[in-house]
C-alpha cells in the first residue's frame, strides 16, 4: 500500500492541474474555433469532423494501454514526455500545416493527451495528504470546464486578433512551459528496470483489459465515468434549442461553472463525511430526478442549474474514487487509464445517440433516456460495491 504524505504540496498540485488544463485544451482549442476551420482548410469538407474525433479515438483504443505504458515508463517521465509531445504538436499546428499533416498531428496529440490524463491525477493522488485528497482530486476534475472557459474568454479573442494558428501556437508555448516547470518541480525517479519499448503483446493487452474491467476496484471509477460522460456533454449540446432564447447563452455558459462550483463546495464537504462512491451515487440519482423534472418543466432555468450541480458531484467524486478504491500506485495508473478509455467512449457516443432519440421520438424521450442512463451509473456502482463487500 502506498503511504500517503502528511502534508500536501499545494503549489505542485496546482502545477499538475495546469497540465490538465493543457490536456483539456487539446480538445477545446479545436472545438472553440471549429466554425473557423473551413477557412484554414477549405479543401477539407467532411474530413473536418476528424479534426476533433481523432484525439478521442486514440483514447478509446489505447486508454488502458496508456495505463500499462505509464506504469512501465514511471509516472513522472510519462507526464513530462506527454507535455513535450503536446508542445511540439501544437507548435507544428501553429505553422498552419497542410490538412494531412494536421490530422496526423491530432493522432500524436491523442497520445500526449492520454499520457497526461493518466499520469497527472495519479501523481496528485500520491502527493496528497489523506485529508486533502478529496479536495485535490475534485480540483483535478474541474480541468475540462475551466479550460473551456479560458479558451472562450481568452482563446477566441486571440484567434480573432492573430488567426487560428496563433491559438494553436500559444497552446504549444503553454505546454512547453508546463513541461519545464513540472520537470523541474517533480523529484527524479529511478530509471525503468525493463526496456521502454517491446513488441506489443496483443494477447497480454487484452488480458489486462479483462483484468481491469472484471475488477470491482480497478474498473469501478471507469464504469461510472462511462455513464457520466455519455450524459454531460450531450446535455450541454442538445438542451439549448429547448431553452428560452433570452436565457440560452447565459445557461449554457453557467451550467459548466455551476457544476465545477458544486464539485468544489458541496462535493468536497460530502467527501469528508461519506465515501466517494456514495457521493457519486447521490449525484447520479439526483441528476436523474432533474432529467425527469425537465419533462414537467421544460427549459426551467433554475432546474437546469440544479441539474448541472448534481452532475458536478459525480465529476469530482469519480476522480476521488480512484485512490479510495485502489491503494497502490500501479492500481491507480490502470484505473485512470480505464477512465480515459470509457470517458472517450461516453463522449463519442452520448451526443449522437441522444440526438437520434430526440429527432425520432422527441424531447421527452431524450430526457427519459438521459434519466435511465444516469440511473444505470448509480446501479453500476451499487453492483460493484456489493462485489467488493463479497470479496472482503
C-alpha positions in Angstrom: 0.0 0.0 0.0 1.3 3.5 -0.9 1.9 5.6 2.2 0.2 9.0 2.0 2.3 12.1 2.9 1.4 14.1 6.0 1.3 17.4 4.0 0.1 18.3 0.6 2.4 20.3 -1.7 -0.2 22.7 -3.0 2.0 24.6 -5.5 2.9 21.3 -7.1 -0.7 20.1 -7.1 -1.7 23.3 -9.0 1.1 22.8 -11.4 -0.2 19.3 -12.2 -3.7 20.8 -12.5 -2.2 23.2 -15.0 -1.0 20.3 -17.0 -4.7 19.1 -17.0 -5.8 22.5 -18.4 -3.3 21.9 -21.2 -4.7 18.4 -21.9 -8.3 19.7 -21.9 -7.2 22.4 -24.3 -6.1 19.7 -26.8 -9.8 19.2 -27.3 -11.0 22.7 -26.6 -8.7 24.7 -28.8 -10.2 23.0 -31.8 -13.8 23.0 -30.5 -14.0 26.7 -29.8 -12.8 27.6 -33.4 -14.4 24.7 -35.2 -16.6 27.1 -37.3 -13.4 28.9 -38.5 -11.5 25.8 -39.6 -13.1 25.7 -43.1 -11.2 29.0 -43.8 -7.9 27.3 -42.7 -8.6 24.1 -44.7 -11.1 25.0 -47.5 -10.5 21.6 -49.2 -11.3 19.5 -46.1 -15.1 19.0 -46.5 -16.4 16.3 -44.2 -12.8 15.4 -43.1 -13.1 18.3 -40.7 -15.1 16.1 -38.4 -12.0 14.0 -37.8 -10.1 17.0 -36.5 -11.9 16.7 -33.2 -12.6 13.0 -33.1 -9.1 11.7 -33.8 -8.0 12.6 -30.3 -10.9 10.8 -28.7 -10.5 7.8 -31.0 -7.0 7.3 -29.7 -8.4 7.4 -26.2 -11.0 4.7 -27.0 -8.4 2.4 -28.5 -5.5 3.0 -26.2 -6.8 4.2 -22.8 -5.9 1.0 -20.9 -2.8 0.6 -22.9 -1.7 4.1 -21.9 -2.0 2.9 -18.2 0.3 0.0 -18.9 2.8 2.2 -20.7 2.8 4.8 -18.0 3.4 2.2 -15.4 6.4 1.0 -17.4 7.9 4.4 -18.0 7.3 5.8 -14.5 4.6 8.4 -13.9 6.8 11.5 -13.9 8.6 10.5 -17.1 5.3 9.8 -18.9 3.8 13.1 -17.8 6.8 15.2 -18.8 7.2 13.4 -22.2 3.5 13.8 -22.8 3.7 17.5 -22.2 6.7 17.9 -24.5 5.0 15.9 -27.2 1.9 18.1 -26.8 4.0 21.2 -27.1 5.8 20.0 -30.2 2.5 19.1 -31.9 0.8 22.4 -31.1 3.7 24.4 -32.3 3.6 22.5 -35.5 -0.1 23.2 -35.8 0.7 26.9 -35.3 2.6 26.8 -38.6 -0.6 26.1 -40.4 0.5 22.8 -42.0 -1.5 21.0 -44.8 -4.6 19.1 -43.7 -3.0 15.6 -43.9 -0.2 16.7 -41.6 -2.7 18.4 -39.3 -4.7 15.2 -39.0 -1.5 13.2 -38.3 -0.6 15.8 -35.6 -4.0 15.2 -33.9 -3.3 11.5 -33.7 0.0 12.3 -31.9 -1.9 14.7 -29.7 -4.2 11.9 -28.7 -1.1 10.0 -27.3 0.0 13.2 -25.5 -3.4 13.7 -24.0 -3.6 10.1 -22.7 -0.2 10.3 -21.1 -1.2 13.5 -19.2 -4.7 12.4 -18.1 -3.4 9.1 -16.8 -0.2 10.3 -15.1 -1.3 13.7 -13.6 -4.2 12.5 -11.4 -2.1 9.5 -10.3 0.6 11.9 -9.1 -1.9 14.2 -7.5 -3.3 11.3 -5.5 0.1 10.1 -4.4 1.2 13.6 -3.4 -1.9 14.5 -1.4 -2.3 14.0 2.3 -5.3 11.7 3.1 -7.4 14.6 4.5 -6.8 16.7 1.3 -7.2 14.0 -1.3 -10.9 14.7 -1.9 -10.1 18.4 -2.5 -7.1 17.8 -4.8 -8.9 15.3 -7.0 -12.1 17.3 -7.1 -9.9 20.2 -8.2 -8.4 17.9 -10.9 -11.9 17.0 -12.0 -12.6 20.7 -13.0 -9.8 20.8 -15.6 -12.1 20.4 -18.7 -14.7 23.0 -17.6 -12.0 25.6 -16.6 -10.0 25.1 -19.8 -13.1 25.6 -22.0 -14.0 28.8 -20.1 -10.4 30.1 -20.5 -10.4 29.3 -24.2 -13.7 31.0 -24.7 -12.6 34.2 -22.8 -9.0 34.4 -24.0 -8.5 31.9 -26.8 -11.3 33.2 -29.1 -10.1 36.8 -28.9 -6.6 35.7 -29.7 -7.8 33.8 -32.7 -9.8 36.7 -33.9 -6.8 39.0 -33.5 -3.9 36.9 -34.9 -5.7 34.0 -36.5 -6.5 30.4 -35.6 -2.8 29.2 -35.9 -1.8 31.7 -33.3 -4.1 30.0 -30.8 -2.5 26.6 -31.5 1.0 28.1 -31.2 0.1 29.8 -27.8 -1.1 26.4 -26.6 2.2 24.9 -27.6 4.1 27.6 -25.6 1.9 26.8 -22.6 2.6 23.1 -22.8 6.3 23.7 -23.1 6.2 25.9 -20.0 4.3 23.3 -18.1 6.8 20.6 -19.1 9.7 22.7 -17.9 8.0 23.7 -14.7 6.8 20.2 -13.8 10.1 18.6 -14.9 12.0 20.9 -12.5 9.5 20.6 -9.6 9.0 16.8 -9.5 11.7 14.7 -8.0 13.6 12.4 -10.3 12.5 8.7 -10.3 14.7 5.6 -10.8 15.0 4.6 -14.4 12.7 1.9 -15.6 14.2 -1.6 -15.0 12.9 -3.1 -18.3 13.1 -1.8 -21.9 11.0 1.2 -22.7 9.6 -0.4 -25.8 9.0 -4.0 -26.7 6.9 -5.5 -29.4 3.2 -5.2 -28.4 1.7 -8.4 -27.0 -1.9 -8.1 -28.1 -2.9 -11.1 -26.0 -1.4 -9.6 -22.9 -3.0 -6.2 -23.5 -6.4 -7.9 -24.0 -5.8 -9.8 -20.8 -5.1 -6.5 -19.0 -8.4 -5.0 -20.2 -10.2 -8.1 -18.9 -8.4 -7.9 -15.6 -9.3 -4.2 -15.1 -12.9 -4.4 -16.2 -13.6 -7.5 -14.2 -12.1 -5.9 -11.0 -14.7 -4.2 -8.8 -11.9 -1.9 -7.7 -9.8 -1.1 -10.8 -12.8 -0.8 -13.1 -15.4 0.9 -10.8 -14.4 4.5 -11.5 -14.3 3.9 -15.2 -17.7 2.2 -15.1 -19.4 5.2 -13.6 -17.4 7.6 -15.7 -18.8 6.0 -18.9 -22.4 6.9 -17.9 -21.4 10.4 -16.7 -19.5 11.3 -19.9 -22.4 9.9 -22.0 -24.7 12.4 -20.4 -22.8 15.6 -19.6 -21.5 16.9 -23.0 -24.7 15.7 -24.8 -26.8 17.6 -22.3 -24.9 20.8 -23.0 -25.0 20.2 -26.7 -28.7 19.2 -27.1 -30.5 21.2 -24.4 -30.1 24.8 -25.9 -32.9 24.5 -28.5 -35.4 23.8 -25.7 -34.3 26.8 -23.6 -35.8 30.3 -23.5 -33.7 32.1 -26.2 -33.3 35.0 -23.8 -31.6 32.7 -21.2 -29.9 30.3 -23.6 -26.4 31.9 -23.8 -26.4 32.5 -20.0 -27.4 29.0 -19.1 -25.0 27.1 -21.4 -22.2 29.2 -20.1 -23.3 29.0 -16.5 -24.0 25.2 -16.3 -20.4 24.0 -16.5 -19.4 26.7 -14.0 -22.2 25.7 -11.6 -21.1 22.0 -12.0 -17.5 23.0 -11.1 -18.6 25.1 -8.1 -20.8 22.3 -6.7 -18.0 19.8 -7.1 -15.5 22.1 -5.2 -18.0 23.0 -2.4 -20.8 20.6 -1.7 -18.8 17.7 -3.3 -15.8 18.3 -1.1 -18.0 18.7 2.0 -19.7 15.3 1.3 -16.4 13.6 0.6 -15.2 14.4 4.1 -18.3 12.7 5.5 -19.2 9.7 3.3 -17.4 7.6 0.7 -16.7 8.8 -2.8 -18.9 6.0 -4.2 -21.8 7.3 -2.1 -21.3 10.8 -3.4 -21.2 9.5 -7.0 -24.5 7.6 -6.5 -26.2 10.7 -4.9 -25.1 12.7 -7.9 -26.3 10.2 -10.4 -29.7 9.7 -8.8 -30.4 13.4 -8.1 -29.4 14.1 -11.7 -31.9 11.5 -12.9 -34.6 13.2 -10.9 -33.7 16.5 -12.6 -33.9 14.9 -16.0 -37.4 13.7 -15.4 -38.4 17.1 -13.8 -37.3 18.9 -17.0 -40.1 17.0 -18.8 -42.6 18.5 -16.5 -41.0 22.0 -16.5 -39.2 22.2 -19.9 -36.3 24.6 -20.0 -36.7 25.8 -16.5 -33.5 27.9 -15.8 -33.2 27.1 -12.0 -33.8 23.4 -12.7 -31.1 23.4 -15.4 -28.6 24.8 -12.9 -29.6 22.3 -10.2 -29.1 19.5 -12.8 -25.6 20.8 -13.5 -24.8 21.0 -9.8 -25.9 17.4 -9.3 -23.7 16.2 -12.2 -20.8 18.1 -10.6 -21.0 15.7 -7.6 -20.3 12.8 -10.0 -17.5 14.6 -11.6 -15.3 15.3 -8.6 -16.1 12.2 -6.7 -15.3 9.9 -9.6 -11.7 11.0 -9.6 -11.5 10.8 -5.8 -12.8 7.2 -6.1 -9.7 6.0 -7.9 -7.3 6.2 -4.9 -10.1 5.4 -2.5 -10.6 2.0 -4.2 -7.0 1.4 -5.3 -4.3 1.8 -2.6 -1.3 1.1 -4.9 0.2 3.4 -7.4 0.0 0.8 -10.2 -3.7 0.2 -9.5 -4.4 4.0 -9.7 -2.5 4.2 -13.0 -4.5 1.4 -14.5 -7.8 2.7 -13.1 -7.1 6.2 -14.5 -6.2 4.6 -17.9 -9.6 2.9 -17.9 -11.3 6.1 -17.0 -9.7 7.8 -20.0 -10.9 5.0 -22.2 -14.5 4.9 -21.0 -14.7 8.7 -20.9 -13.8 8.9 -24.6 -16.4 6.2 -25.4 -19.1 8.2 -23.5 -18.2 11.5 -25.1 -18.2 9.9 -28.5 -21.5 8.0 -28.2 -23.6 10.3 -26.0 -24.4 13.2 -28.3 -25.2 11.2 -31.5 -27.3 8.6 -29.6 -29.4 11.1 -27.7 -29.7 13.4 -30.7 -31.1 10.5 -32.7 -33.6 9.8 -29.9 -34.6 13.4 -29.8 -35.2 13.6 -33.5 -37.0 10.3 -33.8 -39.0 10.3 -30.5 -38.9 13.8 -29.2 -37.7 15.9 -26.2 -39.4 13.8 -23.5 -37.9 10.5 -24.8 -34.5 12.1 -24.9 -34.8 13.1 -21.2 -36.2 9.8 -20.2 -33.2 8.1 -21.8 -30.9 10.5 -20.1 -32.5 9.7 -16.7 -32.3 6.0 -17.4 -28.6 6.2 -18.2 -27.9 8.2 -15.1 -29.7 5.5 -13.0 -27.6 2.9 -14.7 -24.5 4.8 -13.5 -25.7 4.6 -9.9 -26.7 0.9 -10.3 -23.3 0.1 -11.8 -21.6 1.5 -8.7 -24.0 -0.3 -6.4 -23.4 -3.7 -8.1 -19.6 -3.2 -7.9 -19.8 -2.2 -4.3 -21.7 -5.4 -3.5 -18.9 -7.3 -5.3 -16.3 -5.6 -3.2 -18.1 -6.5 0.0 -18.4 -10.1 -1.1 -14.7 -10.3 -1.9 -13.8 -8.8 1.5 
